[in-house]
Amino acid sequence: MKQRRLISFDWALKRLLRSKANFEILEGFLSELLREDVRIVEILESESNKETRNDKFNRVDLKIKNTRDEMIIVELQYEREWDYLQRLLFSTAKAITEHMTEGKPYASVIKVITISILYFDLGRGKDYVYVGNTSFRGLHTREELALDEGQKALFQRPSVAAIFPEHYLIKVRNFDDVARDTLDEWIYFLKNSDIRDDFTARGLKKAKEQLDVLQLPETERRAYERYQEELRDQASFVLSTYGAGKWEGRQEGEQIGEAKILIRQLQRRFGTVPDWAREKMAKAEPSFLEEWSLRFVDAQSLDDVFSDKV
């Protein structure tokens, strides 16, 4: 039996999952990822959530407050950003300061958890879920710094790492489509916009019911189809641009290599190569470099190599 076509998770975040009636879906995803029962108190919007033209298609983010007053930032990212980790650091710091009440002690700083669902390759690594947190180890003893009982009571945290922000990176493209556990079932959905009949992860049953494309009003369905088409167009653009850039880079690299070889040949035969000759080679087309390399064999001077006369 053919599976029903479902709305992609990013569109659901934009349009549907911010509604309290659908919190169960998002709570299911967070509970499976964080390995604990998560209940959402409210969805918080901020300046960082306001869409720009670029963000409209490539980025979705929202802030969630759970029952323990922890801030959870969920972000989906389509477009490659080389400085994504630095931007993640900035948004984390911004979330902390935005929700720090003036005059409150530092002990009241909120706990922030970030979840990045990435549809591009970020760094090297074969896994599809990475977790990052902060801990301190002795330089000499290698022991991990722990909280004393008074600090645990004051901070309401069991460890130093539990105080600092926690980061989850889900590299969707690395997932091999084999659902080994309930978290994998969610990642399968994130990657394929599909929920199999045998999946049992929390929130997926309701997601399958609520995120059916056919249930969308006609205007909403058309908007969703335009959105999907835009994503496909952007993916094609990135692929073609990357391919062209890779080819141009290869050509440029070969050209630089040929110029370096020619410089070494000229140095061995004529001694020091003057700046004017180096600049000429640096700006030259590959055909000129090839011609000069052939002239080098019979040339008696640098002028003979670089002469404009054929």
Contacts in CASP RR format, 6 or more apart in sequence:
PFRMAT RR
TARGET T0000
AUTHOR 0000-0000-0000
METHOD contacts of the structure
MODEL  1
MKQRRLISFDWALKRLLRSKANFEILEGFLSELLREDVRIVEILESESNK
ETRNDKFNRVDLKIKNTRDEMIIVELQYEREWDYLQRLLFSTAKAITEHM
TEGKPYASVIKVITISILYFDLGRGKDYVYVGNTSFRGLHTREELALDEG
QKALFQRPSVAAIFPEHYLIKVRNFDDVARDTLDEWIYFLKNSDIRDDFT
ARGLKKAKEQLDVLQLPETERRAYERYQEELRDQASFVLSTYGAGKWEGR
QEGEQIGEAKILIRQLQRRFGTVPDWAREKMAKAEPSFLEEWSLRFVDAQ
SLDDVFSDKV
1 197 0 8 1.000
3 194 0 8 1.000
3 195 0 8 1.000
3 196 0 8 1.000
3 197 0 8 1.000
4 208 0 8 1.000
4 212 0 8 1.000
4 213 0 8 1.000
4 214 0 8 1.000
5 193 0 8 1.000
5 212 0 8 1.000
5 213 0 8 1.000
5 214 0 8 1.000
6 189 0 8 1.000
6 193 0 8 1.000
6 194 0 8 1.000
6 195 0 8 1.000
6 207 0 8 1.000
6 208 0 8 1.000
6 211 0 8 1.000
6 212 0 8 1.000
6 213 0 8 1.000
7 16 0 8 1.000
7 193 0 8 1.000
7 211 0 8 1.000
7 212 0 8 1.000
7 213 0 8 1.000
7 216 0 8 1.000
7 224 0 8 1.000
8 193 0 8 1.000
8 228 0 8 1.000
9 76 0 8 1.000
9 117 0 8 1.000
9 189 0 8 1.000
9 190 0 8 1.000
9 193 0 8 1.000
10 60 0 8 1.000
10 76 0 8 1.000
10 78 0 8 1.000
10 117 0 8 1.000
11 224 0 8 1.000
11 227 0 8 1.000
12 22 0 8 1.000
12 25 0 8 1.000
12 207 0 8 1.000
12 211 0 8 1.000
13 26 0 8 1.000
13 60 0 8 1.000
13 62 0 8 1.000
13 74 0 8 1.000
13 76 0 8 1.000
14 60 0 8 1.000
15 220 0 8 1.000
16 22 0 8 1.000
16 210 0 8 1.000
16 211 0 8 1.000
17 23 0 8 1.000
17 25 0 8 1.000
17 26 0 8 1.000
18 43 0 8 1.000
18 62 0 8 1.000
22 206 0 8 1.000
22 210 0 8 1.000
23 40 0 8 1.000
24 203 0 8 1.000
24 206 0 8 1.000
25 203 0 8 1.000
25 206 0 8 1.000
25 207 0 8 1.000
25 210 0 8 1.000
25 211 0 8 1.000
26 40 0 8 1.000
26 64 0 8 1.000
26 74 0 8 1.000
27 38 0 8 1.000
27 39 0 8 1.000
27 40 0 8 1.000
27 202 0 8 1.000
27 203 0 8 1.000
28 38 0 8 1.000
28 186 0 8 1.000
28 201 0 8 1.000
28 202 0 8 1.000
28 203 0 8 1.000
28 204 0 8 1.000
29 186 0 8 1.000
29 202 0 8 1.000
29 203 0 8 1.000
30 38 0 8 1.000
30 40 0 8 1.000
30 64 0 8 1.000
30 66 0 8 1.000
30 72 0 8 1.000
30 74 0 8 1.000
30 115 0 8 1.000
31 37 0 8 1.000
31 38 0 8 1.000
31 202 0 8 1.000
32 182 0 8 1.000
32 183 0 8 1.000
32 185 0 8 1.000
32 186 0 8 1.000
32 201 0 8 1.000
32 202 0 8 1.000
33 115 0 8 1.000
33 129 0 8 1.000
33 168 0 8 1.000
33 170 0 8 1.000
33 183 0 8 1.000
33 186 0 8 1.000
34 113 0 8 1.000
38 66 0 8 1.000
38 72 0 8 1.000
39 66 0 8 1.000
39 67 0 8 1.000
40 64 0 8 1.000
40 65 0 8 1.000
40 66 0 8 1.000
41 65 0 8 1.000
41 66 0 8 1.000
41 67 0 8 1.000
42 64 0 8 1.000
42 65 0 8 1.000
43 62 0 8 1.000
43 63 0 8 1.000
43 64 0 8 1.000
44 62 0 8 1.000
44 63 0 8 1.000
44 64 0 8 1.000
44 65 0 8 1.000
44 71 0 8 1.000
45 62 0 8 1.000
45 63 0 8 1.000
46 63 0 8 1.000
46 95 0 8 1.000
46 98 0 8 1.000
48 61 0 8 1.000
48 91 0 8 1.000
48 94 0 8 1.000
49 61 0 8 1.000
49 62 0 8 1.000
49 63 0 8 1.000
54 79 0 8 1.000
57 78 0 8 1.000
57 227 0 8 1.000
57 230 0 8 1.000
57 231 0 8 1.000
57 234 0 8 1.000
58 77 0 8 1.000
58 78 0 8 1.000
58 79 0 8 1.000
58 234 0 8 1.000
59 75 0 8 1.000
59 76 0 8 1.000
59 77 0 8 1.000
59 78 0 8 1.000
59 79 0 8 1.000
60 75 0 8 1.000
60 76 0 8 1.000
61 73 0 8 1.000
61 74 0 8 1.000
61 75 0 8 1.000
61 76 0 8 1.000
61 91 0 8 1.000
62 73 0 8 1.000
62 74 0 8 1.000
63 71 0 8 1.000
63 72 0 8 1.000
63 73 0 8 1.000
63 95 0 8 1.000
64 71 0 8 1.000
64 72 0 8 1.000
64 73 0 8 1.000
64 74 0 8 1.000
65 71 0 8 1.000
65 72 0 8 1.000
66 72 0 8 1.000
68 111 0 8 1.000
69 110 0 8 1.000
69 111 0 8 1.000
70 110 0 8 1.000
70 111 0 8 1.000
70 112 0 8 1.000
70 113 0 8 1.000
71 95 0 8 1.000
71 96 0 8 1.000
71 99 0 8 1.000
71 110 0 8 1.000
71 111 0 8 1.000
71 112 0 8 1.000
71 113 0 8 1.000
72 112 0 8 1.000
72 113 0 8 1.000
72 114 0 8 1.000
72 115 0 8 1.000
73 91 0 8 1.000
73 92 0 8 1.000
73 95 0 8 1.000
73 112 0 8 1.000
73 113 0 8 1.000
73 114 0 8 1.000
73 115 0 8 1.000
74 115 0 8 1.000
74 117 0 8 1.000
75 91 0 8 1.000
75 114 0 8 1.000
75 115 0 8 1.000
75 116 0 8 1.000
75 117 0 8 1.000
76 116 0 8 1.000
76 117 0 8 1.000
76 119 0 8 1.000
77 84 0 8 1.000
77 116 0 8 1.000
77 117 0 8 1.000
77 118 0 8 1.000
77 119 0 8 1.000
77 120 0 8 1.000
78 119 0 8 1.000
78 120 0 8 1.000
78 231 0 8 1.000
78 234 0 8 1.000
79 120 0 8 1.000
79 234 0 8 1.000
79 238 0 8 1.000
80 120 0 8 1.000
80 121 0 8 1.000
80 238 0 8 1.000
81 87 0 8 1.000
84 116 0 8 1.000
84 118 0 8 1.000
84 122 0 8 1.000
85 122 0 8 1.000
88 114 0 8 1.000
88 116 0 8 1.000
88 167 0 8 1.000
91 114 0 8 1.000
92 112 0 8 1.000
92 114 0 8 1.000
92 165 0 8 1.000
92 167 0 8 1.000
95 110 0 8 1.000
95 112 0 8 1.000
96 109 0 8 1.000
96 110 0 8 1.000
96 112 0 8 1.000
96 165 0 8 1.000
99 110 0 8 1.000
100 108 0 8 1.000
100 109 0 8 1.000
100 110 0 8 1.000
101 108 0 8 1.000
107 154 0 8 1.000
107 155 0 8 1.000
109 163 0 8 1.000
111 157 0 8 1.000
111 162 0 8 1.000
111 163 0 8 1.000
111 165 0 8 1.000
111 166 0 8 1.000
112 165 0 8 1.000
112 166 0 8 1.000
113 165 0 8 1.000
113 166 0 8 1.000
113 167 0 8 1.000
113 168 0 8 1.000
114 165 0 8 1.000
114 166 0 8 1.000
114 167 0 8 1.000
114 168 0 8 1.000
115 168 0 8 1.000
115 170 0 8 1.000
116 167 0 8 1.000
116 168 0 8 1.000
116 169 0 8 1.000
116 170 0 8 1.000
117 170 0 8 1.000
117 172 0 8 1.000
117 190 0 8 1.000
118 169 0 8 1.000
118 170 0 8 1.000
118 171 0 8 1.000
118 172 0 8 1.000
118 173 0 8 1.000
119 172 0 8 1.000
119 173 0 8 1.000
120 173 0 8 1.000
121 171 0 8 1.000
121 173 0 8 1.000
122 169 0 8 1.000
122 171 0 8 1.000
125 171 0 8 1.000
125 174 0 8 1.000
126 174 0 8 1.000
127 171 0 8 1.000
127 174 0 8 1.000
128 170 0 8 1.000
128 171 0 8 1.000
128 172 0 8 1.000
128 174 0 8 1.000
128 175 0 8 1.000
128 187 0 8 1.000
129 168 0 8 1.000
129 169 0 8 1.000
129 170 0 8 1.000
129 171 0 8 1.000
129 183 0 8 1.000
129 187 0 8 1.000
130 168 0 8 1.000
130 169 0 8 1.000
130 171 0 8 1.000
131 166 0 8 1.000
131 167 0 8 1.000
131 168 0 8 1.000
131 169 0 8 1.000
132 166 0 8 1.000
132 167 0 8 1.000
132 168 0 8 1.000
133 161 0 8 1.000
133 164 0 8 1.000
133 165 0 8 1.000
133 166 0 8 1.000
133 167 0 8 1.000
134 160 0 8 1.000
134 161 0 8 1.000
134 164 0 8 1.000
134 165 0 8 1.000
135 144 0 8 1.000
135 145 0 8 1.000
135 159 0 8 1.000
135 160 0 8 1.000
135 161 0 8 1.000
136 144 0 8 1.000
136 145 0 8 1.000
136 160 0 8 1.000
137 143 0 8 1.000
137 144 0 8 1.000
137 145 0 8 1.000
138 144 0 8 1.000
138 145 0 8 1.000
144 160 0 8 1.000
145 160 0 8 1.000
146 159 0 8 1.000
146 160 0 8 1.000
147 155 0 8 1.000
147 157 0 8 1.000
147 158 0 8 1.000
147 159 0 8 1.000
147 160 0 8 1.000
152 158 0 8 1.000
155 163 0 8 1.000
157 163 0 8 1.000
170 187 0 8 1.000
170 190 0 8 1.000
172 187 0 8 1.000
172 190 0 8 1.000
172 191 0 8 1.000
173 191 0 8 1.000
175 184 0 8 1.000
175 187 0 8 1.000
175 188 0 8 1.000
175 191 0 8 1.000
177 188 0 8 1.000
177 191 0 8 1.000
177 192 0 8 1.000
178 184 0 8 1.000
179 185 0 8 1.000
179 187 0 8 1.000
179 188 0 8 1.000
179 196 0 8 1.000
179 199 0 8 1.000
182 199 0 8 1.000
182 200 0 8 1.000
182 201 0 8 1.000
182 202 0 8 1.000
183 201 0 8 1.000
185 195 0 8 1.000
185 196 0 8 1.000
185 199 0 8 1.000
185 200 0 8 1.000
185 201 0 8 1.000
185 204 0 8 1.000
186 201 0 8 1.000
186 204 0 8 1.000
188 194 0 8 1.000
188 195 0 8 1.000
188 196 0 8 1.000
188 199 0 8 1.000
189 195 0 8 1.000
189 199 0 8 1.000
189 204 0 8 1.000
189 207 0 8 1.000
195 204 0 8 1.000
195 207 0 8 1.000
195 208 0 8 1.000
213 221 0 8 1.000
213 224 0 8 1.000
216 224 0 8 1.000
251 286 0 8 1.000
254 286 0 8 1.000
255 286 0 8 1.000
255 289 0 8 1.000
258 286 0 8 1.000
258 289 0 8 1.000
258 290 0 8 1.000
258 293 0 8 1.000
259 281 0 8 1.000
259 282 0 8 1.000
259 284 0 8 1.000
259 289 0 8 1.000
261 293 0 8 1.000
262 281 0 8 1.000
262 289 0 8 1.000
262 292 0 8 1.000
262 293 0 8 1.000
262 296 0 8 1.000
263 273 0 8 1.000
263 278 0 8 1.000
263 281 0 8 1.000
265 293 0 8 1.000
265 296 0 8 1.000
266 273 0 8 1.000
266 277 0 8 1.000
266 296 0 8 1.000
266 302 0 8 1.000
266 305 0 8 1.000
267 273 0 8 1.000
269 296 0 8 1.000
269 299 0 8 1.000
270 301 0 8 1.000
270 302 0 8 1.000
273 302 0 8 1.000
274 302 0 8 1.000
277 302 0 8 1.000
277 306 0 8 1.000
280 306 0 8 1.000
281 289 0 8 1.000
281 292 0 8 1.000
284 292 0 8 1.000
292 305 0 8 1.000
292 306 0 8 1.000
295 304 0 8 1.000
295 305 0 8 1.000
295 307 0 8 1.000
296 305 0 8 1.000
298 304 0 8 1.000
299 305 0 8 1.000
END
